[in-house]
Amino acid sequence: MRHASHPDVVKRLKRAEGHLRTVIAMIGDERPCLDLAQQLQAIENAIVNAKKALIHDHIIHCIEQSIKASGPKRKSALKEFAAIAKYL
């Protein structure tokens, strides 16, 4: 299912991909560890932000709709929430 946040998530992941390529090249160029660490932090931040956006969007749109339903679908939504919450 496509969510409104997916284009933003893809943009963040592409940013991380670019930073990762930069770090790989920097290692080959024997750049200082401080520079490498800064780039690795940028990669980590981009991935964490992508994950947060994806999970937030899923909770707001998918799980919320299921919770508003009744019966088995509602129970399933609560299980799904518990499963995705571990990634927060």
Summary of the structure (lengths in Angstrom):
residues: 88
radius of gyration: 17.9
end to end distance: 20.5
largest distance: 59.6
contacts: 224
relative contact order: 0.13
helix: 83%
strand: 0%
